[in-house]
Amino acid sequence: MSDDRRLALIMNPAAAGGRALRLLPRVQEELASLGLAHRVVETRDIAHASEAAREASTAGEIVVAMGGDGLVGTLAGAIGREGTLGVIPAGRGNDFARELSIPEDVRAACSVLALGTVRELDLGEANGKPFACIASVGFDSDANRIANEARLIRGNLVYLYAAVRALAAWRPARFTVTLDGAEHGFEGYTVVVANSRFYGGGMQVAPAANLTDGLLDLVFVGKNSKLRFLANLPKVFSGKHLGLDYIETHRGREVEIRADRPFDVYADGDVLTELPATARVIPGAMRVIAPR
């Protein structure tokens, strides 16, 4: 990358309870010390963020997502493979940064923007809307909604809190999943569609997922008792949950998901679309600055 790179920091001021806004002065100080010219755009909504990213990319700027994982997917989808995306982790989960080993430390993250290398990575898409890491539906829909509504609990603890709260009212759903033309049906908790390994602030729900293999990894969480589900939840952080008898995994390029009742599809912490949903992988669709 050339030394005359210019950055457009696309920032969600509300991300993680205002974390991006609090970090901004330090980020600007570090970028200035590295000699990186930059400007800041505070987003109003997804449409505004996408428009700002497209304008910046067209003008030859590197688009930097300063917020959570949802912002990363939105901006990656907006600029496509013609643009270049940088990431300063400022969300709650920061799972995309975790996947690429982009540090949460401000100085180290800014250093990646200055010295990192550009990698071509796959992008997920559900009903035409982009996501960077993982889309999921079912029990996860309820848990994500509760996590997003929580105001008193900060950091990754909110995901555990949300899971326990969602579990109390949960009743099994019937899912029909068509993967590359083959139909699978099961009753249970969740369908996970993974472009990368992590969600929920470090839960390694799809340990084999790879951002460069041109495939989506699917995880089905089948029916079992609530007590057993809760007892095994910590195993998701290490990926050891895949050995459980109610977990099923698949891999493919395009998947259609239906259920016996309405669900929102959440991706990277935000509502992306609703069922029925068709998700696919777009190989090499985003160019991201990552550590060397």
FITIZA-871614 format. One record per residue (C-alpha): residue number from 1; residue in three letters; x negated, y negated, z negated. Coordinates in pm, 1 decimal, decimal comma. Layout:
N
NUM|Ala|X|Y|Z
...
***
This chain:
292
1|Met|0,0|0,0|0,0
2|Ser|-119,1|-350,2|80,4
3|Asp|-222,0|-607,7|-179,1
4|Asp|33,6|-863,1|-55,9
5|Arg|333,3|-664,4|-177,1
6|Arg|628,2|-865,8|-300,5
7|Leu|881,6|-730,7|-546,2
8|Ala|1253,0|-791,7|-591,7
9|Leu|1351,5|-685,2|-944,2
10|Ile|1714,2|-575,9|-921,6
11|Met|1823,9|-577,6|-1283,5
12|Asn|2136,4|-461,5|-1459,8
13|Pro|2153,1|-701,5|-1757,1
14|Ala|2400,3|-473,3|-1936,9
15|Ala|2193,7|-152,8|-1904,9
16|Ala|2141,9|31,7|-2234,6
17|Gly|2305,0|-244,1|-2436,4
18|Gly|2095,1|-520,2|-2278,6
19|Arg|1759,2|-342,0|-2290,0
20|Ala|1664,3|-459,2|-1940,2
21|Leu|1729,3|-820,3|-2038,0
22|Arg|1517,0|-784,7|-2350,8
23|Leu|1230,1|-628,5|-2156,2
24|Leu|1234,5|-882,4|-1873,2
25|Pro|991,3|-1140,9|-2020,7
26|Arg|729,0|-872,6|-2087,5
27|Val|777,9|-724,0|-1740,8
28|Gln|733,8|-1062,8|-1574,3
29|Glu|422,8|-1130,1|-1781,1
30|Glu|268,2|-796,8|-1682,0
31|Leu|353,7|-837,9|-1313,2
32|Ala|198,2|-1184,6|-1314,2
33|Ser|-118,8|-1050,2|-1476,3
34|Leu|-137,5|-785,5|-1202,6
35|Gly|-97,1|-1049,9|-933,9
36|Leu|233,7|-910,1|-811,1
37|Ala|466,8|-1174,8|-668,1
38|His|822,2|-1107,7|-775,8
39|Arg|1170,1|-1249,2|-816,6
40|Val|1461,9|-1133,6|-1031,6
41|Val|1819,2|-1057,5|-929,2
42|Glu|2070,9|-1000,0|-1209,6
43|Thr|2344,8|-776,3|-1072,1
44|Arg|2716,5|-832,5|-1122,6
45|Asp|2830,6|-489,4|-1006,0
46|Ile|2732,7|-198,1|-780,6
47|Ala|2834,9|-379,4|-461,8
48|His|2623,2|-681,4|-553,3
49|Ala|2325,3|-462,1|-644,1
50|Ser|2346,3|-278,7|-310,1
51|Glu|2374,1|-599,6|-111,2
52|Ala|2079,8|-758,0|-295,1
53|Ala|1868,2|-447,5|-235,6
54|Arg|1942,9|-440,3|136,4
55|Glu|1859,1|-808,9|173,2
56|Ala|1532,8|-767,4|-18,6
57|Ser|1428,3|-461,5|179,7
58|Thr|1505,7|-632,3|510,9
59|Ala|1287,2|-923,0|397,8
60|Gly|996,9|-683,3|339,5
61|Glu|1017,0|-676,6|-38,0
62|Ile|976,1|-369,2|-254,6
63|Val|1305,6|-313,0|-432,6
64|Val|1250,5|-242,1|-802,7
65|Ala|1530,2|-81,5|-1004,3
66|Met|1515,6|-221,9|-1355,7
67|Gly|1791,9|-41,1|-1538,5
68|Gly|1921,1|311,3|-1573,1
69|Asp|1935,2|614,7|-1346,4
70|Gly|2262,6|503,6|-1192,5
71|Leu|2095,7|188,8|-1060,2
72|Val|1811,5|394,7|-909,5
73|Gly|2056,2|603,8|-706,0
74|Thr|2257,3|300,8|-598,3
75|Leu|1951,9|111,8|-473,5
76|Ala|1797,4|416,4|-307,7
77|Gly|2118,2|471,6|-115,1
78|Ala|2136,2|104,5|-17,6
79|Ile|1786,0|72,7|130,2
80|Gly|1749,7|422,6|274,5
81|Arg|1422,9|561,4|399,6
82|Glu|1330,6|233,0|568,1
83|Gly|1276,6|61,3|231,8
84|Thr|1051,0|125,9|-67,1
85|Leu|1180,5|163,0|-422,5
86|Gly|998,5|99,3|-748,4
87|Val|1128,7|183,5|-1095,9
88|Ile|1093,0|13,3|-1432,9
89|Pro|1279,4|237,0|-1681,1
90|Ala|1524,4|22,0|-1875,6
91|Gly|1825,5|246,6|-1919,3
92|Arg|1934,4|486,6|-2188,3
93|Gly|1832,0|822,7|-2041,0
94|Asn|1563,1|725,8|-1785,4
95|Asp|1565,0|1077,8|-1644,0
96|Phe|1450,3|979,3|-1295,2
97|Ala|1142,6|812,1|-1442,0
98|Arg|1087,8|1118,7|-1659,8
99|Glu|1099,2|1340,6|-1349,3
100|Leu|829,5|1132,3|-1175,8
101|Ser|620,2|1069,4|-1490,8
102|Ile|681,1|695,1|-1469,3
103|Pro|609,8|568,9|-1823,0
104|Glu|868,1|381,4|-2030,0
105|Asp|590,2|157,8|-2162,5
106|Val|622,0|-176,8|-1980,0
107|Arg|252,9|-227,0|-1907,6
108|Ala|209,5|128,0|-1778,7
109|Ala|525,7|111,6|-1565,4
110|Cys|414,5|-216,3|-1407,0
111|Ser|74,8|-62,5|-1339,3
112|Val|248,2|212,7|-1139,6
113|Leu|407,2|-55,4|-921,3
114|Ala|62,6|-200,4|-855,9
115|Leu|-141,2|116,3|-814,0
116|Gly|104,7|398,2|-744,1
117|Thr|157,2|592,5|-426,2
118|Val|474,9|617,7|-218,4
119|Arg|649,1|956,8|-223,0
120|Glu|930,9|1068,2|4,3
121|Leu|1203,4|1228,4|-207,2
122|Asp|1546,1|1382,2|-153,0
123|Leu|1862,4|1190,9|-234,4
124|Gly|2192,7|1341,0|-345,0
125|Glu|2530,1|1225,8|-219,6
126|Ala|2885,2|1303,0|-337,0
127|Asn|3183,7|1190,5|-129,5
128|Gly|2943,7|958,7|52,6
129|Lys|2809,2|793,7|-266,2
130|Pro|2438,9|833,4|-351,7
131|Phe|2283,9|973,6|-669,5
132|Ala|1920,5|1023,6|-759,5
133|Cys|1921,9|1295,4|-1026,1
134|Ile|2229,1|1499,4|-1117,9
135|Ala|2603,4|1494,2|-1057,8
136|Ser|2827,7|1700,8|-1283,3
137|Val|3194,3|1754,9|-1351,7
138|Gly|3421,3|1915,5|-1611,8
139|Phe|3316,6|1906,1|-1976,6
140|Asp|3037,1|1669,5|-1870,8
141|Ser|3299,1|1425,5|-1741,0
142|Asp|3455,0|1398,9|-2087,2
143|Ala|3116,9|1378,7|-2262,5
144|Asn|2985,7|1107,4|-2028,3
145|Arg|3298,4|898,5|-2076,4
146|Ile|3263,7|919,9|-2455,9
147|Ala|2891,5|836,2|-2437,0
148|Asn|2960,9|529,5|-2222,8
149|Glu|3232,2|409,1|-2462,2
150|Ala|3011,8|450,7|-2772,1
151|Arg|2893,0|119,1|-2915,5
152|Leu|2739,0|201,9|-3252,2
153|Ile|2506,1|486,0|-3150,5
154|Arg|2186,8|396,6|-2964,6
155|Gly|1934,9|597,0|-2765,1
156|Asn|1959,3|961,8|-2672,1
157|Leu|2152,8|1055,5|-2987,6
158|Val|2461,0|926,8|-2809,1
159|Tyr|2459,3|1231,3|-2579,0
160|Leu|2471,9|1476,2|-2870,6
161|Tyr|2743,1|1270,7|-3037,3
162|Ala|2943,6|1265,2|-2713,4
163|Ala|2909,4|1641,0|-2662,7
164|Val|3040,8|1716,6|-3011,4
165|Arg|3330,1|1473,0|-2968,5
166|Ala|3421,8|1611,2|-2625,7
167|Leu|3406,7|1969,0|-2749,6
168|Ala|3679,7|1913,5|-3007,4
169|Ala|3945,0|1843,7|-2743,0
170|Trp|3805,1|2063,0|-2463,1
171|Arg|4004,1|2337,8|-2295,2
172|Pro|3851,1|2555,7|-2019,5
173|Ala|3898,8|2451,9|-1657,9
174|Arg|3916,6|2665,6|-1346,3
175|Phe|3662,1|2562,5|-1082,4
176|Thr|3642,1|2659,7|-715,3
177|Val|3298,8|2589,4|-569,7
178|Thr|3218,9|2640,1|-202,4
179|Leu|2842,0|2641,3|-145,4
180|Asp|2720,6|2643,6|214,9
181|Gly|3043,8|2818,2|313,1
182|Ala|3046,2|3081,5|36,4
183|Glu|3321,4|3044,7|-225,5
184|His|3261,5|3092,9|-597,7
185|Gly|3530,1|3070,8|-864,4
186|Phe|3491,3|3065,1|-1240,5
187|Glu|3658,0|2944,7|-1558,7
188|Gly|3460,9|2744,8|-1808,5
189|Tyr|3297,8|2413,6|-1886,5
190|Thr|3090,8|2247,3|-1618,1
191|Val|2956,5|2242,3|-1263,9
192|Val|2614,3|2077,7|-1238,3
193|Val|2480,9|1966,6|-897,8
194|Ala|2112,4|1889,8|-943,4
195|Asn|1869,9|1705,7|-718,9
196|Ser|1618,1|1693,5|-1006,4
197|Arg|1565,4|1867,1|-1339,3
198|Phe|1683,6|1628,9|-1610,5
199|Tyr|1996,4|1456,1|-1734,3
200|Gly|2129,7|1323,0|-2064,7
201|Gly|1798,2|1178,2|-2178,1
202|Gly|1571,3|1478,0|-2126,2
203|Met|1803,3|1779,0|-2105,1
204|Gln|1633,9|2014,4|-1858,2
205|Val|1960,5|2147,1|-1723,3
206|Ala|1818,4|2260,4|-1386,7
207|Pro|1454,6|2358,8|-1450,8
208|Ala|1392,2|2478,2|-1094,0
209|Ala|1527,9|2167,2|-921,1
210|Asn|1277,9|1983,8|-702,5
211|Leu|1306,4|1638,3|-547,5
212|Thr|1123,9|1749,1|-232,2
213|Asp|1270,0|2092,6|-145,7
214|Gly|1572,8|1976,4|54,6
215|Leu|1806,7|2175,1|-173,2
216|Leu|2055,2|2120,6|-452,9
217|Asp|2040,6|2341,4|-761,9
218|Leu|2381,0|2436,7|-905,2
219|Val|2443,2|2540,5|-1264,9
220|Phe|2781,0|2684,6|-1367,9
221|Val|2857,8|2684,3|-1740,5
222|Gly|3119,7|2956,4|-1786,9
223|Lys|3376,8|3026,6|-2053,9
224|Asn|3257,0|3103,9|-2407,0
225|Ser|3349,2|3002,3|-2760,1
226|Lys|3307,1|2640,9|-2866,0
227|Leu|3089,2|2747,4|-3157,9
228|Arg|2853,8|2941,8|-2930,8
229|Phe|2846,2|2657,9|-2679,5
230|Leu|2746,5|2411,1|-2950,3
231|Ala|2489,1|2645,2|-3104,6
232|Asn|2317,0|2691,7|-2768,1
233|Leu|2325,9|2325,6|-2664,2
234|Pro|1971,2|2248,9|-2788,5
235|Lys|1835,5|2514,0|-2546,7
236|Val|1917,2|2279,6|-2257,3
237|Phe|1625,0|2054,4|-2356,9
238|Ser|1377,9|2336,9|-2287,8
239|Gly|1565,7|2502,1|-2000,7
240|Lys|1611,1|2821,1|-2202,3
241|His|1989,1|2806,4|-2159,3
242|Leu|1951,9|2974,1|-1818,2
243|Gly|1903,4|3307,0|-1995,5
244|Leu|2252,0|3295,7|-2147,1
245|Asp|2512,7|3533,9|-2006,6
246|Tyr|2766,6|3258,1|-1936,5
247|Ile|2527,0|3052,3|-1721,3
248|Glu|2513,2|3107,7|-1345,0
249|Thr|2275,8|2937,5|-1099,8
250|His|2284,3|2887,6|-723,3
251|Arg|2099,5|2683,7|-462,8
252|Gly|2213,1|2527,4|-137,3
253|Arg|2251,6|2217,8|77,9
254|Glu|2620,2|2130,4|63,3
255|Val|2884,0|2206,3|-198,5
256|Glu|3255,3|2136,8|-231,9
257|Ile|3403,2|2134,4|-583,2
258|Arg|3769,0|2162,9|-683,3
259|Ala|3931,6|2219,4|-1021,9
260|Asp|4272,1|2303,1|-1164,2
261|Arg|4307,6|1952,0|-1310,7
262|Pro|4172,8|1604,3|-1230,2
263|Phe|3814,6|1515,0|-1321,7
264|Asp|3583,7|1225,2|-1253,3
265|Val|3244,1|1323,3|-1114,8
266|Tyr|2967,2|1157,2|-1313,1
267|Ala|2618,5|1109,6|-1173,6
268|Asp|2321,2|972,3|-1363,2
269|Gly|2545,9|844,2|-1641,0
270|Asp|2808,2|665,5|-1431,4
271|Val|3136,8|756,4|-1262,9
272|Leu|3052,7|830,6|-899,8
273|Thr|3372,1|972,3|-751,7
274|Glu|3651,2|1217,6|-835,2
275|Leu|3755,2|1568,5|-740,8
276|Pro|3779,4|1717,2|-489,8
277|Ala|3419,3|1628,1|-411,3
278|Thr|3171,2|1730,4|-145,1
279|Ala|2806,5|1687,5|-239,9
280|Arg|2503,1|1729,9|-20,0
281|Val|2131,2|1665,6|-21,0
282|Ile|1963,2|1422,7|219,7
283|Pro|1598,8|1535,4|253,0
284|Gly|1334,3|1264,4|230,0
285|Ala|1594,6|988,4|211,8
286|Met|1418,4|773,9|-48,0
287|Arg|1064,3|637,0|-64,5
288|Val|964,0|578,5|-426,5
289|Ile|644,9|442,0|-583,9
290|Ala|520,1|707,2|-825,1
291|Pro|201,1|756,9|-1029,3
292|Arg|-90,0|891,4|-829,4
***
